[in-house]
Amino acid sequence: MKQTELCPKFEKGMSILSKRWTGLILFQLLKGRQRFCEIQDSIPVSGRLLSERLKELEKEGIVERDVFPEVPIRVEYSLTEKGEAVAPIIEAIQTWAEAWIKVD
């Protein structure tokens, strides 16, 4: 398929979701609001890369970052309505993987 035949929105959506670790970050946040360290403990990703992905997802309106003015400052991440809308996609991938993917 020629690149010009792709739907621009589909292409952009795939570009967002296909970045390394993004799917796992979204999978983790589907469990609910979490702090940075909780996400990092659940996924084998560097803090720098996790921070970068969360900023990208926040910029796209998929993740929301809440800062609580406490000492020390508490930061929590959650999915926005746009982010929650990806749940059926993540669940479908999980169902497919459970049925078809073998882990050595």
C-alpha positions as CSV (number, residue, x, y, z in Angstrom):
1,M,0.0,0.0,0.0
2,K,1.4,3.4,-0.9
3,Q,1.9,5.8,2.0
4,T,-0.4,8.3,0.4
5,E,-3.3,5.8,0.6
6,L,-3.1,5.5,4.4
7,C,-5.7,7.4,6.4
8,P,-3.7,10.2,8.1
9,K,-5.6,9.6,11.4
10,F,-4.9,5.9,11.3
11,E,-1.3,6.5,10.6
12,K,-1.0,9.0,13.5
13,G,-2.8,6.6,15.8
14,M,-0.4,3.8,14.9
15,S,2.5,6.1,15.3
16,I,1.5,6.9,18.8
17,L,0.6,3.4,19.9
18,S,3.5,1.6,18.2
19,K,6.2,3.4,20.1
20,R,8.2,1.1,22.3
21,W,6.7,0.8,25.8
22,T,3.6,2.9,25.0
23,G,1.3,-0.2,24.9
24,L,2.6,-1.4,28.3
25,I,2.3,2.0,29.8
26,L,-1.3,2.2,28.7
27,F,-2.0,-1.3,29.9
28,Q,-0.6,-0.4,33.3
29,L,-2.6,2.8,33.5
30,L,-5.8,1.0,32.6
31,K,-5.5,-0.4,36.1
32,G,-6.0,3.1,37.5
33,R,-4.2,6.2,38.7
34,Q,-0.5,5.5,39.5
35,R,2.7,7.3,40.6
36,F,5.7,7.3,38.3
37,C,7.6,4.8,40.5
38,E,4.6,2.3,40.4
39,I,4.6,2.4,36.6
40,Q,8.4,2.1,36.4
41,D,8.3,-0.9,38.8
42,S,5.8,-2.7,36.6
43,I,7.6,-2.2,33.3
44,P,11.3,-2.9,32.6
45,V,12.0,0.6,31.2
46,S,14.4,3.3,32.1
47,G,13.2,6.3,34.0
48,R,14.3,8.6,31.3
49,L,12.4,6.7,28.6
50,L,9.3,6.3,30.8
51,S,9.3,10.1,31.4
52,E,9.6,10.8,27.7
53,R,6.7,8.5,26.8
54,L,4.5,9.9,29.6
55,K,5.2,13.4,28.3
56,E,4.3,12.4,24.7
57,L,1.1,10.7,25.9
58,E,0.2,13.8,27.9
59,K,0.9,16.1,24.9
60,E,-1.5,13.9,22.9
61,G,-4.2,14.2,25.6
62,I,-4.1,10.5,26.4
63,V,-2.5,10.7,29.8
64,E,-3.1,13.3,32.5
65,R,-0.5,14.3,35.0
66,D,-1.7,15.5,38.4
67,V,0.7,17.3,40.7
68,F,-0.2,17.4,44.4
69,P,1.4,20.3,46.3
70,E,2.7,18.2,49.2
71,V,6.2,17.8,50.7
72,P,7.6,16.0,48.9
73,I,5.6,16.8,45.8
74,R,3.4,13.9,44.7
75,V,2.8,13.3,41.0
76,E,0.2,10.8,39.7
77,Y,-0.7,9.7,36.2
78,S,-4.0,8.6,34.9
79,L,-5.8,8.1,31.5
80,T,-8.0,10.8,30.1
81,E,-11.3,9.9,28.4
82,K,-9.2,9.7,25.2
83,G,-6.8,7.3,26.9
84,E,-9.6,5.2,28.4
85,A,-11.0,4.8,24.8
86,V,-8.0,2.7,23.9
87,A,-9.0,0.0,26.4
88,P,-10.8,-2.2,23.9
89,I,-7.7,-2.1,21.6
90,I,-5.4,-3.1,24.5
91,E,-7.8,-5.8,25.6
92,A,-8.1,-7.2,22.1
93,I,-4.3,-7.4,21.8
94,Q,-4.2,-9.2,25.1
95,T,-6.9,-11.7,24.1
96,W,-5.1,-12.3,20.7
97,A,-1.7,-12.7,22.5
98,E,-3.1,-15.2,25.0
99,A,-4.6,-17.3,22.2
100,W,-1.7,-17.1,19.7
101,I,1.6,-16.1,21.3
102,K,4.0,-18.6,22.9
103,V,6.5,-17.4,25.5
104,D,9.7,-19.4,25.7
